[in-house]
Amino acid sequence: MGLIARITFGNPADADPLHADWFSLKGPKNVALELGTKDFNTIAPGVPVEMNALGTGDAYQFHVRLRETRPTVVGGEFSRLVRVQVDYL
């Protein structure tokens, strides 16, 4: 039996007010950050995802994209820290 990696990005307080599965952003208006697994399944803030643990030298693949939260996106610069917690089971 192999190890399982339980990976949690951020916490529920990081969620966008209109879309709880996405991360809020400060800067651009009506835009949020969506994190996803290698299969493009959304990873919500504070909700752990479980994956098989990888060996030394291997890497997990995740996707990130900007999402429109409501009409009329207004551009702007942003920087977003996301806490990552990995627990091995």
VENSULLIN-V994558 format. One record per residue. PHI is phi in radians with two decimals (* if undefined). OMEGA is omega as a letter, one per 40 degrees, with the letter a starting at -180 (* if undefined). D_LAST is the distance of its C-alpha to the last C-alpha in whole Angstrom. Layout:
PHI/OMEGA/D_LAST
PHI/OMEGA/D_LAST
This chain:
*/a/11
-1.57/i/9
-1.32/i/6
-1.96/i/5
-1.75/i/6
-1.76/a/7
-1.95/i/11
-2.14/i/13
-1.78/i/17
1.08/i/19
-2.48/a/20
-0.98/i/22
-1.18/i/25
-1.40/a/25
-1.22/i/26
-1.18/a/30
-1.06/a/32
-1.68/a/33
-2.40/a/30
-1.11/i/27
-1.50/a/25
-2.04/a/26
-1.62/i/26
-1.20/i/30
-2.28/i/32
-1.95/a/35
2.26/i/38
-1.21/a/38
-1.67/i/39
1.14/a/38
-2.34/i/35
-2.30/a/31
-1.87/i/28
-1.92/i/26
-1.79/a/23
-2.52/i/21
-1.29/i/19
-1.08/i/21
-1.65/i/22
1.18/i/24
-1.41/a/22
-1.12/i/22
-1.93/a/19
-1.37/i/21
-1.01/i/20
1.36/a/18
-1.82/a/16
-1.18/i/12
-2.07/a/12
-1.90/i/9
-2.46/i/10
-1.12/i/10
-1.16/a/9
-1.80/i/13
-1.41/i/15
-0.97/i/17
1.57/i/20
-1.50/a/18
-2.44/i/18
-1.42/i/17
-2.01/i/20
-2.26/i/20
-2.11/i/24
-2.33/i/26
-2.60/i/29
-1.50/a/32
-2.22/i/33
-1.34/a/36
-1.58/i/35
-2.85/a/39
-1.05/i/42
1.20/i/44
-1.28/i/41
-2.05/a/43
-1.15/i/41
2.94/i/40
-1.46/i/38
-2.64/i/35
-2.45/a/32
-2.34/i/29
-1.45/i/26
-2.32/i/22
-1.24/i/19
-2.10/i/16
-2.06/i/13
-2.11/i/10
-2.03/i/6
-1.74/a/4
-1.93/*/0
